[in-house]
Amino acid sequence: MKNIETVSISLYRLDGLEKEAKNKAIEEHRDFMIETYSDDMFDKVFNMTQSKYVKGLTKSEVIENIEINDYIYFFDGEMARTTQYCGKHPRSGEHEFTLHGESYLLSSKED
């Protein structure tokens, strides 16, 4: 392998994105949340049907879900592929970013 140069990739949390990219991230996550649950699961988890949930799902609820899950994005609002290890996993406390099969440590329990 020939290493030609070092490249820097900027990743952002939702609140660090420009308006258009932020709106894209929110809309895509809203669609993901809606598609993730079946009507049966909506009844159990949200105590409502999916159709009521779709109408009632607010932007702030989507943002809260994004922030709780600590999702990270590229500048254009495309979600970056990351993994956060938690619980009793041997790598608990580590957060890594994967790009084209290569993984890069973003933070660790020592940070």
N, C-alpha and C positions, 0 to 999 in steps of 0.2 A: 504494500500500500504506500502511496506517495502522499504525504500531507502537504497540501499546497498553501493553505492559509488558515488562520483561525477566524471563525465566524461567530458573531454575537447574535442571539435571537432574543428579542424582547417579548415577554409574556406579561399579561395584565389581568388583574382582577376586574370584575365588572365595573366598579366605580372609577377605574383608570382608563376606560375606553371612551373614545369620542362618541357623540350622540348617535350617529348612524350605526356604528358598530355595536353599541350598547343595545339599541333597539333590535338589531338582528339577533344578538345573543339571547335576549329576553323572549322574543317570538319563537325562536327555535327551541328554547327550553320549555316554553309553554306548550308547544306541540308535542314535545317529548313527554311531558307530564300527562297530557291528555291521552296519548297513545299507549302509555305504560300500563294503565289500569283498565281492566275489563269492567263492565257494569257491575258484576258481582263484587269485585274488589272495591269499587267505589262505595257500594252499599256498606261494606264492612269497615273500610278505612275512613271514609269521609262522611258516612251516614247520609248519603244522597246518591242519586243516579248520576251516571256520567254526563248525560245531557244537561242536567242542572249544574253540575260542576263546571262544564265547559262555559256555560253562560255566566256563572258566578266567580270564576277564577280571575282574581284581580292581578294587575301588574305587580303590586307590592307583594302578593303571595308568591309569585314566580321569582321575584328578586330575592325574597327571603330564602326560598329553596336553593337558589344559586349560591347565596352567601353561606348558608349553613353547610353546604357541600364543598365550599371553598374551590369552586371551579375557576379555571384559569384559561385565558383566551389569547389568541393572536391579535394583532392590531385591528384586523378587519371584523372581529366579532366571532370568528371561527373558534370553536372550543379546542383547546390543546389536550392531547392525550396524556393524562397524568394518573398516577396511582399514589394513594395515601395509605400507608400501613398503620393499623391500629390494633387495639386489644392486646391479645397475647401473641400476636405474630412476632417472630424474631426480629423483624425490621420495624416494629411499632415505633411511630414517631417520625418515620422518614417519608418524604414526599419526593417523587421522581417524575420526570418528564421523559416521554419516549417519542422519538422522531426517526422514522425509517429504520426501526429496529434497534436503534442505539438509545440507551437510557442515560439520563443525566440527573444527578441528585440536586434537587432544589433546596431542600432543607432536611435536617436530621434532628434527632432528639438532643444532640449536643449543641445545636444552634441557639 
